[in-house]
């Protein structure tokens, strides 16, 4: 990336990744569906470097009449396991197909590639649901996939998955356009694509059967909401079982967090950032910690328990600080352990710089979009400016834990922006550790868009 060059935003792509981070601080909401914007070609028409090689293969049965045919580049990605077909990869329009209908998919020569659920609008036209030559999207198939997902979590998620964990991670678990989180006794379904409506009525009783929740809620993420209108998103709807209390506790690694599964945007704990929180706790001992875009203070709690000398939280919403104090108290920690500053992050960083106040560790997990009193931040365009402002307040040999949760911001762009911004401040950033999604957020190997979360520990020289 050239010096000073802005990263351009892209057309929104609806995601099956973790899209519920729009509730974090500073009034942000979905852009790319929080819906992340997609820059990867994926299963699209055209050519490019790094594409899967065209395999030699025997004749396969031709696609049945009424199915979809896709361009060869898209077909190669589908064969590699990519779950989406973008609309510009279709060789012919699909007419008279209902939303969510299972459609046979073939390459331009008629070789069968699998089945996909149809989306009549949006950038993603087809969401792959099976690779078999014969397939019916039945309750029996869904139940088998639910049980496989359950077995995976039982093996890889510490303490099972009865506390707070992702039970279904969309395409990686075989459920296009849907994710399901457990928060204590309740399940929260995220719907990211209209096609999911075709099978949600079958899925809900299966979730009740396999996970025995007290109740189930649905958050509809199919409509993009502008950053300034995030407060207008309706609350999650109650689907089954008993209604949830407005607030209740869930546990993560012995810490307690107050959540609300009915909240319009986020329950109050981002499950995808679990590994990042653990990293903060490991490195916080004795350090002066600044936690930017602090939201409900989950990262701050880790720093406090990790033995930080002091912790300062900055967030636009005063209510976020109140929730942090509740979480500290629920976890048996001093509710006044963190200094709480409300308002715009950039303005606070400038005040710290003017007062020569520095920190040994800065933790920053900005939203994809935020608006505070007319000041707008975009992770796609403004990470370099944020990195510059942060670099001015990092102590010599101090560190920054930088988090990017927008899939549209590639790792190359993210690190380029961080490097560019820190150099403007006369500092040099080096990556010394990193982590990503926890094992209850699996990602298909040939689905780079699914690796939306990037967590980098940087040492600033």
Secondary structure, 3 states (H helix, E strand, C coil): CCCCCCCCCCCECCCCCCCHHHHCCCCCCCCCCCCCECCCCCCCCCCCCCCCCCCCCCCCCECCCCCEEECHHHHHHHHHCCCEEEHHHECCCCCCCCCCCEEEEEECCCEEEEEEEECCCCCEEEEEEECCCCCCCCHHHHHHHHHHHHHHHHHHCCCCCCCEEEEEEHHHHCCCCEEEEEECCEEEEEECCHHHHHCHHHHHHHHHHHHCCCEEEEEECCCCCCHHHHHHCCCCEEEEECCCCCCEEEEECCEEEEECCCCCCCCCCCHHHHHHHHHHHHHCCCCEEEEECCCCCHHHHHHHHCCCCEEEEEECCHHHHHHHHHHHHHCCCCCCCEEEEECCHHHHHHHHHHCCCCEEEEEEECCCEEEECCEEEEHHHHHHHHHHHHHCCEEEEEEEEEEECCCCCCHHHHHHHHHHHHHHCCCCEEEEEEECCCCCCCCCCCCHHHCCCEEEEEEEC
